[in-house]
Amino acid sequence: MLKPGLRYSHIGIPIKDRDLPIYLEACKVYINDFNDEPYAVEWLKFEEGSPFPEILQKQAHIAYECDDLEEAMKGLKVLVEPFDAAPGLKCAFVEADGLGIELMQRF
């Protein structure tokens, strides 16, 4: 059963062999818009020196939208503290059972 308050958003997969259209300077990562993908896949191409933890740079993560980011993070190991990812969107990354999880709250 899915944790209450979470709604599946996308899967993020790190790659090295593709050019991607969106650059997030603070994260040193190129991405695509997963909303434009038929299967909600976010491709990520990290630059050397990215501040993101190795677990997120080397393995896939699953992303969920939530109504309360702080509540969704409770009891989980925080990998990346909440940050403003885009206008009206706050994100954080946590780890659960060795898997990176992205939590997203729209406001």
Helices and strands as residue ranges (DSSP letters): E 6-14, E 22-24, E 29-31, G 34-36, E 41-46, H 54-58, E 61-66, H 69-73, E 77-86, E 89-96, E 99-106
